[in-house]
Amino acid sequence: MRPGRMSAPRRRAGLVGLAGLVGLVGLVGLGGCQQAYYRTMEVFGKEKRDLLIDEVEDTRDSQDAAREEFADALEAFSALTDFEGGDLEALYERLSERFERSRDRAEDVRDHIREVDRVAQDLFAEWEAELGLYTNQDLRRRSEQQLRETRAQYDRLIAAMRQVEASMEPVLATFQDQVLFLKHNLNARAIASLEDDLPALETNVRQLIARMEASIEEAERFIDRLQGG
């Protein structure tokens, strides 16, 4: 074997070891041992601040994706209520598919919001506890002020996210009712009976999208703060 070249068995052993470590990170996180998970992530250079940035970015992106799905579902419902002939089954299938995708995206948003809040609360608790370790009181006061400001900005962020979470429920409920009704009553008369629901649904979806956009903007501001922007 040439000098400096790793043998195939050693390369495979190294890959297996790395895969095992990555798998351990996932298992530790899923197992609920959050502190052990944080210690493991620190090995990779990921502090709680970095993890919170990642979670906020993921939540921002999931809301952006959900915004598109809800808009598509509204468009599908509008197209169905405007039915004047053609393939009625295809229009219904499109609405049903858009509803399912909106529901999945909504669940994804809810999961990310839970993760954001968990990591944020752990970060703030750690930050608060470490204030007592300072010997330089000027640095302690500055850190305490930064903590207050960061927490206040986080409160605005999580409030915006909670508004999105709450606003998704009535929209999903309306879409579900429509899909269930049409599943067993797919005819022109049934569709005509749903036309009166369209204005209220349009209003609710517009409000939801506006709240998503506000939440996304708050996420951007919070990320900038954590990154020192």
C-alpha positions in Angstrom: 0.0 0.0 0.0 1.3 3.4 -0.9 2.3 5.7 2.0 -0.5 8.1 3.1 -3.3 6.0 1.5 -5.9 4.6 3.8 -6.8 1.0 3.3 -10.4 0.1 2.2 -11.3 -1.6 5.5 -10.1 1.4 7.5 -12.0 3.8 5.2 -15.2 1.7 5.7 -14.6 1.7 9.5 -14.3 5.4 9.5 -17.5 5.9 7.6 -19.3 3.5 9.9 -18.1 5.4 12.9 -19.3 8.7 11.5 -22.6 7.2 10.5 -23.0 5.8 14.0 -22.2 9.2 15.6 -24.8 10.9 13.3 -27.3 8.2 14.2 -26.6 8.7 17.9 -27.3 12.4 17.5 -30.7 11.6 16.1 -31.5 9.0 18.7 -30.5 11.2 21.6 -32.7 14.0 20.3 -35.7 11.7 19.7 -35.2 10.0 23.1 -36.0 13.2 24.9 -32.6 13.7 26.6 -32.4 17.3 25.4 -29.4 18.3 27.5 -27.4 15.3 26.1 -28.5 16.3 22.6 -27.2 19.8 23.2 -23.9 18.5 24.4 -23.6 16.2 21.4 -24.4 19.1 19.0 -21.7 21.2 20.7 -19.2 18.6 19.5 -20.2 19.7 16.0 -19.8 23.4 17.0 -23.5 24.0 17.4 -24.5 26.0 20.4 -28.1 26.7 21.5 -28.0 30.0 19.7 -27.1 28.3 16.4 -29.8 25.6 16.9 -32.4 28.3 17.5 -31.4 30.1 14.3 -31.8 26.8 12.5 -35.2 26.1 14.0 -36.5 29.6 13.2 -35.2 29.4 9.6 -37.0 26.0 9.3 -40.2 27.5 10.7 -40.0 30.4 8.4 -39.5 28.1 5.4 -42.4 25.8 6.4 -44.7 28.8 6.7 -43.7 30.0 3.3 -44.5 26.5 1.9 -47.8 26.4 3.7 -48.7 29.8 2.4 -48.4 28.5 -1.2 -50.5 25.4 -0.4 -53.3 27.3 1.3 -53.5 29.7 -1.7 -53.6 26.7 -4.1 -56.4 25.1 -2.1 -58.4 28.3 -2.2 -57.9 28.5 -6.0 -59.0 24.9 -6.3 -62.2 25.6 -4.4 -62.9 28.7 -6.3 -62.5 26.8 -9.6 -64.9 24.1 -8.4 -67.6 26.6 -7.4 -67.2 28.2 -10.8 -67.9 24.9 -12.5 -69.9 25.3 -15.7 -69.2 21.9 -17.3 -66.3 19.6 -17.9 -64.6 17.0 -15.7 -66.2 17.5 -12.3 -64.3 14.6 -10.8 -61.0 16.1 -11.7 -61.8 19.4 -10.1 -62.9 17.6 -6.9 -59.7 15.5 -6.9 -57.6 18.7 -7.2 -59.4 20.2 -4.2 -59.0 17.1 -2.2 -55.3 16.9 -3.0 -54.7 20.6 -2.2 -56.5 20.1 1.2 -54.4 17.1 2.1 -51.2 19.0 1.2 -52.4 22.1 3.2 -53.1 19.9 6.2 -49.6 18.3 6.0 -48.0 21.7 5.7 -50.0 23.0 8.7 -48.8 20.1 10.8 -45.2 20.7 9.7 -45.6 24.4 10.8 -47.0 23.3 14.2 -44.1 20.9 14.8 -41.5 23.6 13.9 -43.1 26.1 16.2 -42.9 23.6 19.1 -39.2 23.1 18.4 -38.5 26.8 18.2 -40.1 27.4 21.6 -38.4 24.5 23.3 -34.9 25.6 22.1 -35.6 29.2 22.8 -36.7 28.5 26.4 -33.6 26.4 27.0 -31.4 29.1 25.6 -32.9 31.8 27.8 -32.7 29.6 30.9 -29.0 29.0 30.2 -28.3 32.6 29.5 -30.1 33.7 32.7 -28.1 31.1 34.8 -24.8 32.2 33.3 -25.4 35.8 34.4 -24.4 34.8 37.9 -21.0 33.6 36.7 -19.7 37.1 35.7 -17.1 38.8 37.8 -17.1 41.9 35.7 -20.4 43.7 36.6 -20.4 45.9 33.6 -20.3 42.9 31.2 -22.9 41.3 33.3 -25.3 44.3 33.0 -24.7 44.4 29.2 -25.4 40.7 28.8 -28.5 41.1 31.0 -29.8 43.9 28.8 -29.1 41.9 25.6 -31.0 39.0 27.2 -34.0 41.3 27.9 -34.0 42.7 24.4 -33.7 39.3 22.8 -36.4 37.8 24.9 -38.7 40.7 24.1 -38.1 40.3 20.4 -38.7 36.5 20.7 -42.0 37.2 22.5 -43.1 39.1 19.4 -41.9 36.3 17.1 -43.6 33.5 19.0 -46.8 35.6 19.3 -46.8 36.0 15.5 -46.2 32.2 15.0 -49.1 31.4 17.4 -51.4 33.6 15.4 -50.5 31.7 12.3 -51.1 28.4 14.1 -54.5 29.5 15.4 -55.5 30.9 12.0 -54.8 27.7 10.2 -57.4 25.7 12.1 -60.7 27.3 10.9 -59.4 27.3 7.3 -58.5 23.6 7.5 -61.9 22.9 9.1 -63.8 24.6 6.3 -61.8 22.8 3.6 -62.3 19.5 5.3 -66.1 20.1 5.5 -66.2 20.9 1.8 -64.2 17.9 0.8 -66.3 15.6 2.9 -69.6 17.0 1.6 -68.5 16.8 -2.0 -67.1 13.3 -1.6 -70.7 12.0 -1.3 -72.5 14.8 -3.2 -70.5 15.5 -6.3 -73.0 17.2 -8.5 -73.8 20.7 -9.8 -76.5 21.3 -7.1 -74.1 20.4 -4.3 -71.4 22.7 -5.7 -73.9 25.5 -6.0 -74.8 25.2 -2.4 -71.2 25.8 -1.4 -70.8 29.1 -3.3 -72.0 31.1 -0.3 -69.0 29.8 1.6 -66.4 31.2 -0.8 -66.4 34.9 0.4 -65.8 34.0 4.0 -63.2 31.4 3.0 -61.4 33.9 0.9 -61.3 36.4 3.8 -59.9 33.7 6.2 -57.2 32.6 3.8 -56.2 36.2 3.1 -55.9 36.9 6.8 -53.9 33.6 7.3 -51.5 34.5 4.5 -51.1 38.0 5.9 -50.3 36.6 9.3 -47.8 34.1 7.8 -46.1 37.0 6.0 -45.9 39.0 9.3 -44.5 35.9 11.1 -41.9 35.4 8.3 -40.8 39.0 8.7 -40.5 38.7 12.5 -38.4 35.5 11.9 -36.1 37.4 9.6 -35.7 40.2 12.2 -35.0 37.7 15.0 -32.5 35.8 13.0 -30.7 39.0 12.2 -30.5 39.8 15.9 -29.1 36.4 16.9 -26.5 36.7 14.1 -25.5 40.1 15.3 -27.1 42.0 12.4 
